């Protein structure tokens, strides 16, 4: 059986601040918290057809990014997305979430 391969896109997110930075991955709503100096990688997988990033208006935009103080939201426009560390290990939803559950 032939395996259909589509494109893979990666977006590095680095926290150069002095406080925790919330990274929200949409459309899943998963939250991942970066410590100061930490880098995560957001992955998305497109389809092999002529329009690989089906979640966006334009065909060549695998991600959309929205920044607010203390928080970054990344919209993954492929058919699947997740967050990893720089070595490729998947980071679970709620990773390093503040104990009080409050957003920054």
C-alpha positions as CSV (number, residue, x, y, z in Angstrom):
1,X,0.0,0.0,0.0
2,X,1.4,3.4,-1.0
3,X,1.6,6.0,1.7
4,X,0.5,9.4,0.7
5,X,2.8,12.0,2.1
6,X,2.0,15.6,2.5
7,X,4.0,18.6,3.6
8,X,5.1,19.2,7.1
9,X,5.6,22.7,8.5
10,X,7.3,23.7,11.8
11,X,7.2,27.0,13.7
12,X,9.6,27.7,16.5
13,X,8.3,29.7,19.5
14,X,10.9,31.1,21.9
15,X,10.2,32.8,25.2
16,X,12.8,35.6,25.5
17,X,10.9,37.1,28.4
18,X,11.3,36.7,32.2
19,X,7.9,35.1,33.0
20,X,6.0,32.1,31.8
21,X,4.6,32.4,28.2
22,X,1.4,30.7,27.4
23,X,1.3,29.0,23.9
24,X,-2.2,28.1,22.8
25,X,-2.6,25.7,19.8
26,X,-5.8,26.1,17.8
27,X,-8.1,24.7,16.7
28,X,-7.5,22.3,19.7
29,X,-7.4,24.9,22.4
30,X,-4.5,23.2,24.1
31,X,-2.2,25.3,26.3
32,X,1.5,24.8,26.8
33,X,3.6,27.1,29.0
34,X,7.2,28.0,28.1
35,X,9.7,28.9,30.8
36,X,12.0,31.9,30.2
37,X,14.6,30.9,27.6
38,X,12.7,27.9,26.5
39,X,11.8,27.0,22.8
40,X,8.9,24.9,21.6
41,X,8.1,23.8,18.1
42,X,4.6,23.8,16.6
43,X,4.0,21.2,13.9
44,X,1.3,20.9,11.3
45,X,0.8,18.4,8.6
46,X,-0.8,19.3,5.3
47,X,-2.4,17.1,2.7
48,X,-0.7,16.0,-0.5
49,X,-3.3,17.6,-2.8
50,X,-3.0,21.0,-4.4
51,X,-4.2,22.8,-1.3
52,X,-2.2,21.4,1.7
53,X,-3.2,23.9,4.3
54,X,-7.0,23.7,4.3
55,X,-7.6,25.8,7.4
56,X,-6.6,29.1,5.8
57,X,-7.9,31.4,3.1
58,X,-4.5,31.3,1.3
59,X,-2.9,28.0,0.2
60,X,0.6,28.7,1.4
61,X,0.0,29.6,5.0
62,X,0.5,26.7,7.4
63,X,0.1,28.9,10.5
64,X,-1.5,32.1,11.7
65,X,-0.1,33.7,14.9
66,X,-1.8,36.0,17.4
67,X,0.2,37.6,20.2
68,X,-1.1,39.2,23.4
69,X,0.9,40.1,26.5
70,X,2.0,36.8,28.1
71,X,0.4,34.7,25.5
72,X,0.8,33.5,21.9
73,X,-1.9,31.7,19.9
74,X,-0.9,29.6,16.9
75,X,-3.6,28.5,14.5
76,X,-2.5,25.3,12.8
77,X,-3.9,25.2,9.3
78,X,-3.1,21.6,8.5
79,X,-5.2,18.5,9.2
80,X,-3.2,17.7,12.4
81,X,-0.9,19.7,14.7
82,X,1.0,19.4,17.9
83,X,3.6,21.0,20.1
84,X,7.1,19.5,20.8
85,X,10.3,20.5,22.4
86,X,13.3,21.2,20.1
87,X,14.2,17.5,20.1
88,X,10.8,16.5,18.8
89,X,9.3,15.2,22.0
90,X,5.6,16.0,22.2
91,X,4.6,18.4,24.9
92,X,1.2,17.6,26.6
93,X,-1.6,20.1,27.0
94,X,-1.3,21.9,30.3
95,X,2.5,21.5,30.4
96,X,3.8,23.8,33.2
97,X,0.4,25.5,33.5
98,X,0.3,27.7,36.6
99,X,-1.2,26.0,39.6
100,X,-3.9,28.6,40.1
101,X,-5.0,28.0,36.5
102,X,-5.0,31.7,35.8
103,X,-3.8,33.0,32.5
104,X,-1.1,35.7,32.4
